[in-house]
Structures are given as structure tokens and as C-alpha cells.
Amino acid sequence: SVVDALSSKLGLRIWRDDKEHYIEFAHGDAVAPLKVVGDAPGRRGTEVTFLASTETFKNIEYDFATLEHRLRELAFLNSGVNIALSDMRHAVEKREEMHYSGGVEEFVKYLDRNKKA
């Protein structure tokens, strides 16, 4: 994929069929084939770790607030999905978890949370 080709590292941790799977890519090439790394009874989902390639991008500065805003929108639009954003660039990890079961209705409430009637 394009994301894979534009990354110096792309790690995918996948939970399905009661197993945890892992595969890692470096500059678009698989480091090793997809492998089962453990049992994960009842767990489902995907974790993506992405580092942009400095060979492709000369100025890489991730903006946590921008990523959080976009991922929050996706969490509202995909009700029931859990999205976690982690910034591990500093000594103290910054993390935001987003889960909204109410969909667009909950999004409107979120937008109005600081408004006074």
C-alpha cells in the first residue's frame, strides 16, 4: 500500500480467531512473513505503528491535535469502534482513547459540550 511504501517502519498487530498475529514492514518490504505470536481469546482488532520515511519526507512533524481530531471524527462515524492514539516521542507518553457508541448523535453532543444555552 501507499502507507507501507512511505514508511521506514510499519508494524501491524492483528487480533482475530483467538490469536495475535504480527507483521512488520521496512520501506515497503516485509521484514518477515505474518506470524502468530500468541493466544488472544476473544480479542479482535488491529494496532498500526507507523513511522514516516525520512528518505521520502524531509520535514516530519506529527501534530497530535490534528491526528486526534481526525481520529475522533472516525470514531464517531464508526460507532462501537475503539481508537487509541499514542505519542511516544517524549519521556511521558501522550495517549487519547476514543470510543463512541452513539454515532453522529453523540458527535453533535460532543461539539456542543462547551456551549451554554
Secondary structure, 3 states (H helix, E strand, C coil): CHHHHCEEEEEEEEEECCEEEEEEEECCEECCCCEEEEECCCCCEEEEEEEECCCCCCCCCCCHHHHHHHHHHHHHHCCCCEEEEEECCCCCCEEEEEECCCHHHHHHHHHCCCCCC
